[in-house]
Amino acid sequence: MTIKQAQALVGSLSTPSKMPGFGYSTPAEDCITGSKLVKVVNSICAFCYARKGRYVFPNVIAAMKKRLAALRQLNWVAVMTFLIGKREKSGFFRWHDSGDVQGVWHLEKIAEVARRLPNVKFWLPTREYVFVREWMGLGRKPDNLTIRLSAYMMDGPPPTTLAKKLGLTTSGVVHNGFDCPAPEQGNECGKCRACWDETVENINYKKH
């Protein structure tokens, strides 16, 4: 298989501008919990960056919809493993700079890709707590997959109680007192890799 053939099957990898490596995004409008939260005043999803800017360009929307449709292919795990293995040279990969997991089955596929690529550290932020809780009760989370349960509300508390129960980490979005250094360094991660680090229990990002 070639990279071109893999991309034809599962779509291209996304290139989040601030990240050290690649990502994989799907349409924000197809988020299950997010599509409800977007209607809630002062929810983080009501300010969703993935519903504006370059994310609404027709070519970007088409690419994200292709990735979403590809998820249910039987060979998705094998093709994604090949594609990330060939293209990701930084050693760090982000799932869903736009979009979110679609079910327990989707989360297991993400985890299996991580298991097959032990030299890559994966980060998955998600608001699909129900799917995560069910999946954590069924299988083994690979050590190279950091799952951060994301807060629902702007300046609101992250779901730390659930995260600690599941052995996971959290994140939130705030106007002040943020931890992420990107706003102070050209909106880039730079040398920071805290999002992928499970010893960092919570990260607050600045509203953007």
Backbone bond lengths (Angstrom), bond angles and torsions (degrees), N, CA, C in turn:
res aa  C-N    CA-C-N  psi(-1)  N-CA   C-N-CA  omega(-1)  CA-C   N-CA-C  phi
1 M - - - 1.459 - - 1.528 110.34 -
2 T 1.302 116.67 143.98 1.449 122.10 175.94 1.530 109.81 -105.05
3 I 1.323 116.61 165.16 1.460 120.55 177.47 1.524 110.23 -59.88
4 K 1.315 116.76 -40.61 1.461 121.37 179.76 1.533 110.82 -61.68
5 Q 1.323 116.87 -42.05 1.464 120.90 178.68 1.530 110.84 -66.32
6 A 1.331 116.85 -39.38 1.466 120.90 178.96 1.527 110.58 -64.08
7 Q 1.317 116.49 -42.79 1.465 120.84 179.72 1.523 111.53 -65.22
8 A 1.314 116.71 -32.14 1.461 120.35 177.92 1.528 110.77 -66.49
9 L 1.335 116.63 -27.56 1.459 121.33 -178.16 1.528 113.10 -86.42
10 V 1.337 117.24 -45.56 1.466 120.50 -172.83 1.529 113.76 -116.81
11 G 1.324 116.85 -2.36 1.456 120.18 -176.86 1.515 110.95 91.33
12 S 1.306 115.45 165.06 1.459 120.54 179.32 1.518 110.51 -78.49
13 L 1.309 117.03 161.52 1.451 121.38 173.52 1.527 108.43 -76.91
14 S 1.311 116.73 148.13 1.461 119.19 176.91 1.528 109.34 -86.17
15 T 1.318 115.81 162.42 1.468 121.01 -176.46 1.529 109.83 -127.16
16 P 1.333 117.35 76.72 1.469 120.17 177.96 1.528 110.06 -56.73
17 S 1.319 117.02 127.59 1.467 121.12 -169.49 1.524 113.58 -62.62
18 K 1.332 118.81 -32.45 1.455 120.66 -176.55 1.519 113.22 -86.87
19 M 1.331 117.45 -14.31 1.460 121.44 -170.99 1.528 113.56 -82.08
20 P 1.328 116.52 156.10 1.464 119.74 177.15 1.519 112.72 -76.47
21 G 1.339 116.86 -18.23 1.465 120.27 -176.73 1.511 111.59 -141.51
22 F 1.321 115.26 -156.27 1.462 121.28 -176.31 1.529 111.80 -87.17
23 G 1.327 114.42 172.07 1.457 122.06 175.79 1.517 109.32 -142.66
24 Y 1.315 115.53 -174.22 1.466 121.18 177.95 1.516 106.72 -145.13
25 S 1.321 117.05 111.82 1.458 121.22 -173.65 1.521 111.93 -116.17
26 T 1.312 114.98 150.13 1.465 123.20 175.03 1.528 107.14 -128.85
27 P 1.341 118.64 167.84 1.462 119.73 -175.29 1.530 113.61 -63.03
28 A 1.329 116.47 133.44 1.462 121.12 177.59 1.527 110.79 -62.23
29 E 1.315 117.05 -30.85 1.470 120.46 -178.92 1.526 112.35 -66.25
30 D 1.332 116.43 -16.02 1.460 120.60 179.33 1.527 113.08 -97.95
31 C 1.332 117.48 5.17 1.463 119.98 173.23 1.525 108.25 -63.13
32 I 1.306 117.40 135.23 1.465 120.55 -177.73 1.526 110.66 -75.24
33 T 1.325 116.82 -56.46 1.462 120.06 177.42 1.525 110.70 -74.71
34 G 1.304 116.62 -39.23 1.459 120.70 -178.63 1.512 114.02 -61.02
35 S 1.336 117.60 -33.86 1.466 120.88 179.73 1.528 111.56 -67.79
36 K 1.338 116.29 -19.83 1.467 120.67 174.73 1.536 110.11 -88.81
37 L 1.325 115.85 -42.59 1.459 120.19 -178.14 1.525 112.75 -66.87
38 V 1.335 117.15 -27.61 1.462 119.91 -178.10 1.530 111.24 -60.84
39 K 1.337 116.87 -20.58 1.465 121.95 179.58 1.529 112.54 -92.49
40 V 1.326 116.60 -1.88 1.463 121.58 -177.10 1.525 109.98 -96.65
41 V 1.323 116.36 124.06 1.462 121.17 -179.18 1.531 110.84 -59.49
42 N 1.329 115.26 131.27 1.466 124.29 177.95 1.526 114.13 70.02
43 S 1.320 117.52 11.62 1.468 118.20 170.29 1.522 107.85 -75.02
44 I 1.315 116.30 156.12 1.465 119.76 178.25 1.521 110.29 -63.40
45 C 1.329 116.39 -35.72 1.462 120.17 -179.07 1.527 112.51 -68.05
46 A 1.335 117.37 -23.03 1.460 120.83 176.98 1.525 110.90 -67.69
47 F 1.336 116.39 -19.97 1.463 121.86 178.39 1.527 111.28 -108.30
48 C 1.317 117.43 18.66 1.468 122.96 -169.87 1.527 113.35 -52.35
49 Y 1.340 115.68 119.60 1.465 120.29 178.49 1.520 112.07 -68.97
50 A 1.343 116.74 -21.83 1.466 120.33 -177.83 1.521 112.83 -83.09
51 R 1.330 116.55 6.67 1.462 120.68 174.70 1.525 111.13 -111.19
52 K 1.328 116.19 17.37 1.458 120.42 179.61 1.525 109.41 -152.03
53 G 1.328 116.16 -178.58 1.461 120.38 178.56 1.511 113.07 62.49
54 R 1.313 116.30 -142.12 1.466 121.01 -175.99 1.524 112.29 -66.50
55 Y 1.342 116.71 -19.87 1.461 119.78 -178.44 1.532 113.01 -66.63
56 V 1.333 117.00 -18.19 1.469 118.90 -179.39 1.527 112.40 -101.39
57 F 1.334 117.41 6.58 1.456 119.99 173.89 1.527 108.21 -65.34
58 P 1.316 118.98 139.24 1.469 121.69 -177.36 1.523 114.18 -53.64
59 N 1.337 117.33 -40.34 1.461 119.33 -178.61 1.527 111.72 -69.58
60 V 1.334 116.66 -33.53 1.467 120.88 178.50 1.528 109.61 -70.93
61 I 1.330 116.83 -43.88 1.466 120.85 177.82 1.526 110.66 -59.65
62 A 1.326 116.19 -43.64 1.470 120.45 179.88 1.525 110.78 -61.52
63 A 1.336 116.59 -41.63 1.465 120.47 -179.87 1.524 111.34 -65.26
64 M 1.342 117.00 -40.30 1.462 120.52 -179.23 1.531 111.38 -69.59
65 K 1.307 116.56 -38.42 1.463 119.99 177.84 1.530 111.11 -65.70
66 K 1.326 116.20 -35.06 1.468 119.77 177.49 1.524 110.06 -64.71
67 R 1.330 116.96 -41.71 1.462 120.43 178.99 1.524 110.84 -63.89
68 L 1.328 116.02 -42.08 1.459 120.24 -179.87 1.524 111.10 -61.79
69 A 1.325 116.23 -44.75 1.466 120.49 -179.17 1.521 111.49 -65.98
70 A 1.334 116.69 -30.94 1.465 121.20 -176.32 1.525 113.19 -73.77
71 L 1.332 117.28 -18.55 1.466 121.27 -173.09 1.520 113.84 -55.56
72 R 1.325 116.66 -33.13 1.462 119.93 -174.78 1.532 113.25 -87.79
73 Q 1.317 116.89 2.14 1.462 118.72 176.12 1.531 110.06 -66.18
74 L 1.305 116.37 139.71 1.463 120.66 -178.05 1.523 112.41 -62.47
75 N 1.334 116.61 -29.89 1.467 120.13 -176.94 1.520 112.69 -97.68
76 W 1.341 117.40 14.57 1.468 120.48 -176.35 1.524 112.19 -58.26
77 V 1.314 117.94 -44.62 1.464 121.12 -178.57 1.526 110.77 -61.26
78 A 1.314 116.87 -47.27 1.468 120.55 -178.19 1.524 111.24 -63.73
79 V 1.318 116.34 -42.50 1.476 119.87 -178.07 1.529 110.39 -69.80
80 M 1.338 117.75 -42.77 1.457 120.46 178.23 1.522 111.30 -63.85
81 T 1.315 116.93 -39.61 1.465 120.70 177.07 1.522 110.27 -59.79
82 F 1.311 116.40 -44.56 1.460 120.72 178.08 1.524 110.91 -62.44
83 L 1.329 117.09 -48.12 1.459 121.62 -174.48 1.524 111.94 -65.44
84 I 1.330 116.52 -47.46 1.462 119.49 178.68 1.520 110.66 -65.89
85 G 1.321 116.44 -41.49 1.463 120.28 178.90 1.511 113.11 -59.68
86 K 1.316 116.73 -36.26 1.462 121.48 -179.81 1.523 112.61 -78.65
87 R 1.344 117.14 -35.77 1.455 119.94 -169.61 1.530 114.70 -100.55
88 E 1.338 117.93 -31.46 1.461 119.65 -174.07 1.523 111.59 -82.21
89 K 1.325 115.60 106.61 1.466 120.93 -177.73 1.524 112.49 -102.79
90 S 1.337 117.36 -14.37 1.463 119.79 -177.61 1.521 112.11 -78.09
91 G 1.353 116.26 -23.07 1.453 120.31 -176.68 1.513 113.33 88.11
92 F 1.362 117.26 4.91 1.461 121.60 -178.74 1.526 109.24 -133.60
93 F 1.336 116.20 134.04 1.462 121.24 -176.07 1.513 109.06 -138.59
94 R 1.341 116.51 139.47 1.463 121.02 178.42 1.524 111.03 -113.12
95 W 1.324 115.03 128.71 1.461 120.21 171.11 1.519 108.64 -88.21
96 H 1.305 117.15 131.43 1.461 125.01 170.36 1.524 115.02 63.68
97 D 1.337 115.54 69.53 1.462 118.64 163.52 1.527 108.35 -72.56
98 S 1.318 116.27 -14.76 1.467 124.48 168.30 1.520 106.93 -142.98
99 G 1.342 116.42 143.21 1.458 119.42 179.92 1.519 112.23 88.73
100 D 1.331 115.07 -176.56 1.463 120.49 -178.06 1.529 108.75 -158.14
101 V 1.328 115.74 172.36 1.460 119.27 -178.00 1.528 110.86 -66.16
102 Q 1.313 115.64 146.27 1.460 122.47 -174.42 1.524 113.85 -98.78
103 G 1.317 117.18 -6.58 1.456 120.14 -179.96 1.519 110.31 168.20
104 V 1.328 115.98 176.08 1.466 121.34 177.81 1.523 109.95 -60.05
105 W 1.322 116.95 -38.80 1.460 122.39 179.42 1.527 111.28 -60.05
106 H 1.325 116.34 -38.14 1.470 121.45 179.85 1.527 110.44 -69.17
107 L 1.316 116.35 -43.74 1.463 121.33 178.96 1.523 110.96 -61.45
108 E 1.328 117.00 -39.10 1.463 120.02 178.71 1.524 111.00 -66.07
109 K 1.315 117.49 -37.22 1.461 120.00 177.15 1.526 111.08 -63.53
110 I 1.329 116.69 -42.92 1.463 121.01 177.26 1.529 110.40 -60.12
111 A 1.334 115.55 -44.29 1.463 119.99 179.99 1.525 111.61 -63.89
112 E 1.320 117.07 -37.82 1.462 119.87 -179.33 1.521 111.08 -67.57
113 V 1.319 117.67 -36.36 1.467 119.97 174.76 1.530 109.17 -60.68
114 A 1.332 116.50 -43.71 1.462 120.39 179.07 1.523 111.50 -62.26
115 R 1.327 116.82 -40.62 1.470 120.04 179.06 1.527 111.35 -61.66
116 R 1.316 115.52 -35.89 1.469 119.95 -177.90 1.525 112.94 -80.93
117 L 1.336 116.53 -11.58 1.472 120.56 179.62 1.536 108.61 -126.78
118 P 1.325 117.80 67.95 1.465 120.91 -174.12 1.527 114.39 -64.68
119 N 1.323 117.42 -16.19 1.462 120.04 -178.90 1.529 113.13 -89.96
120 V 1.334 116.09 0.24 1.465 121.12 176.82 1.519 108.38 -110.95
121 K 1.347 116.75 134.62 1.463 121.09 175.69 1.528 108.31 -94.50
122 F 1.326 115.98 127.58 1.457 122.13 -177.19 1.534 110.15 -109.84
123 W 1.323 115.56 143.59 1.463 122.18 177.80 1.523 108.30 -126.52
124 L 1.335 115.74 128.89 1.457 122.01 179.27 1.521 109.62 -128.05
125 P 1.343 118.55 106.04 1.453 120.81 170.16 1.528 108.87 -86.13
126 T 1.322 118.10 138.84 1.460 119.49 -177.08 1.524 112.16 -153.77
127 R 1.326 115.26 148.59 1.465 121.30 172.12 1.532 111.09 -109.89
128 E 1.312 116.05 10.08 1.468 120.16 179.88 1.525 109.28 -91.05
129 Y 1.335 115.42 68.64 1.461 121.65 -175.17 1.528 112.31 -59.05
130 V 1.309 117.16 -39.40 1.467 120.77 -176.62 1.521 110.99 -62.54
131 F 1.329 116.08 -45.24 1.463 119.92 178.98 1.523 110.65 -62.92
132 V 1.338 115.89 -43.42 1.463 120.32 -177.97 1.524 110.80 -63.80
133 R 1.316 116.69 -45.14 1.470 120.35 -179.25 1.529 110.91 -61.51
134 E 1.326 117.11 -42.74 1.464 120.39 179.37 1.523 110.60 -65.66
135 W 1.328 116.28 -43.97 1.463 120.09 -177.98 1.525 111.72 -66.35
136 M 1.321 117.30 -39.90 1.465 120.42 179.95 1.527 111.27 -63.79
137 G 1.317 116.70 -23.72 1.460 120.11 177.68 1.510 113.40 -83.46
138 L 1.338 116.09 -8.96 1.463 120.43 -176.07 1.522 114.66 -106.11
139 G 1.317 116.29 -33.29 1.462 117.63 -170.78 1.512 114.28 -136.93
140 R 1.311 113.86 -170.32 1.458 122.20 -177.74 1.517 109.63 -106.29
141 K 1.330 116.45 121.10 1.452 120.39 177.23 1.525 109.64 -78.19
142 P 1.317 117.95 124.29 1.462 119.06 178.03 1.529 111.32 -65.08
143 D 1.313 116.66 145.44 1.468 121.22 -176.59 1.524 112.16 -63.30
144 N 1.327 117.60 -24.01 1.474 120.10 -177.26 1.529 112.75 -91.83
145 L 1.336 117.21 13.75 1.463 121.84 175.50 1.524 109.43 -116.67
146 T 1.321 116.61 110.77 1.457 122.29 176.87 1.523 108.87 -96.60
147 I 1.329 116.18 117.84 1.462 121.93 178.72 1.521 107.99 -104.82
148 R 1.330 116.52 121.37 1.464 121.57 177.67 1.524 109.49 -110.34
149 L 1.319 116.60 117.53 1.453 121.20 175.32 1.525 108.11 -76.22
150 S 1.321 116.21 118.00 1.458 121.47 -173.03 1.524 111.33 -91.07
151 A 1.323 115.80 140.94 1.460 121.77 179.04 1.527 111.01 -62.68
152 Y 1.314 115.67 154.32 1.466 121.32 177.79 1.531 112.54 -83.76
153 M 1.351 116.58 -39.72 1.456 120.61 -168.55 1.529 112.62 -110.14
154 M 1.316 115.05 144.95 1.454 121.27 175.03 1.530 109.65 -61.35
155 D 1.310 116.52 130.63 1.464 123.39 -177.26 1.530 112.28 61.98
156 G 1.332 116.94 12.83 1.456 120.98 -179.99 1.520 111.87 -92.32
157 P 1.320 116.84 165.91 1.459 120.60 -178.61 1.524 111.61 -73.53
158 P 1.309 117.88 142.22 1.460 120.78 173.97 1.527 109.73 -74.67
159 P 1.329 117.84 163.49 1.470 121.12 -177.74 1.528 111.83 -79.59
160 T 1.332 115.90 66.71 1.461 120.16 -174.10 1.522 113.54 -66.85
161 T 1.333 117.60 -35.76 1.463 120.11 -178.81 1.525 111.01 -61.55
162 L 1.343 116.24 -47.73 1.456 120.19 178.78 1.519 110.50 -66.12
163 A 1.331 116.45 -42.84 1.468 120.16 -178.38 1.526 110.88 -59.88
164 K 1.318 117.73 -44.64 1.466 120.87 -179.59 1.521 110.78 -65.82
165 K 1.318 116.95 -37.68 1.461 121.06 178.26 1.526 110.89 -61.97
166 L 1.328 115.87 -36.97 1.463 120.83 -178.32 1.524 113.27 -91.48
167 G 1.322 116.97 -6.89 1.455 120.54 -178.16 1.519 112.47 75.87
168 L 1.339 116.38 32.74 1.462 121.30 -177.77 1.527 110.63 -115.55
169 T 1.334 116.68 -177.20 1.451 122.63 -179.07 1.526 109.63 -117.65
170 T 1.337 117.07 174.86 1.456 121.51 -175.30 1.520 111.79 -134.86
171 S 1.341 113.93 171.00 1.468 120.91 173.66 1.515 109.22 -153.51
172 G 1.329 116.02 159.94 1.446 121.97 178.13 1.520 109.93 -146.36
173 V 1.317 116.01 173.32 1.459 121.65 176.68 1.520 107.66 -126.15
174 V 1.324 116.23 129.13 1.468 121.38 -174.98 1.523 110.81 -135.34
175 H 1.315 115.01 160.32 1.463 119.99 175.36 1.535 110.58 -82.20
176 N 1.319 115.91 -35.20 1.464 121.38 -177.50 1.523 109.60 -135.91
177 G 1.319 116.24 156.78 1.451 121.11 176.85 1.515 113.74 74.26
178 F 1.328 116.77 32.19 1.460 120.12 -178.91 1.523 111.21 -79.27
179 D 1.345 115.62 154.16 1.467 122.03 -179.22 1.525 112.34 -96.96
180 C 1.333 116.10 -34.79 1.460 120.53 -175.63 1.527 109.92 -60.89
181 P 1.348 118.54 126.67 1.465 121.22 -177.10 1.525 114.33 -80.96
182 A 1.340 118.35 -7.60 1.464 120.85 -173.35 1.529 114.28 -53.30
183 P 1.352 119.80 -43.26 1.466 118.91 -178.90 1.523 114.04 -60.29
184 E 1.333 115.88 -22.17 1.462 120.18 -178.85 1.523 112.66 -96.13
185 Q 1.338 116.62 1.02 1.467 119.27 -178.32 1.527 110.96 -139.20
186 G 1.331 113.59 52.30 1.461 119.69 174.32 1.515 114.31 70.27
187 N 1.342 117.12 26.66 1.470 122.32 -178.66 1.521 112.56 55.77
188 E 1.316 115.46 40.59 1.463 121.67 176.45 1.525 109.59 -129.69
189 C 1.323 115.35 152.57 1.464 119.93 177.47 1.523 111.39 -63.85
190 G 1.327 116.64 -32.18 1.453 119.26 -174.93 1.515 110.31 60.53
191 K 1.316 116.75 -128.29 1.457 120.92 179.75 1.532 112.79 -89.54
192 C 1.319 117.28 -6.03 1.473 120.67 -177.58 1.527 111.34 -72.87
193 R 1.322 116.30 135.23 1.465 122.47 175.76 1.526 110.50 -132.98
194 A 1.329 116.07 27.39 1.462 120.99 -175.40 1.526 112.54 -59.70
195 C 1.321 117.88 -35.32 1.469 120.55 -177.74 1.524 112.10 -59.56
196 W 1.298 116.59 -30.64 1.468 122.46 -178.59 1.533 112.29 -91.43
197 D 1.323 117.24 -0.61 1.465 122.73 -172.56 1.529 110.13 -101.53
198 E 1.315 117.75 111.99 1.458 121.49 -178.47 1.525 113.54 -71.00
199 T 1.324 118.08 -11.72 1.462 119.11 175.51 1.526 111.30 -78.65
200 V 1.332 116.81 -13.91 1.464 121.55 174.69 1.526 107.11 -90.45
201 E 1.324 116.67 102.65 1.459 121.38 -169.19 1.524 113.57 -68.85
202 N 1.333 117.59 -34.90 1.467 120.41 179.73 1.520 109.90 -146.95
203 I 1.323 115.80 144.97 1.462 122.57 175.60 1.525 107.96 -130.45
204 N 1.331 116.36 129.26 1.448 120.93 173.33 1.530 109.29 -102.93
205 Y 1.321 114.95 125.18 1.466 121.28 179.40 1.530 108.80 -98.10
206 K 1.310 116.21 151.18 1.461 121.08 176.93 1.525 109.91 -78.09
207 K 1.331 117.49 138.61 1.455 121.50 177.12 1.532 109.63 -56.20
208 H 1.360 115.11 133.02 1.466 118.96 177.74 1.519 109.41 -147.61
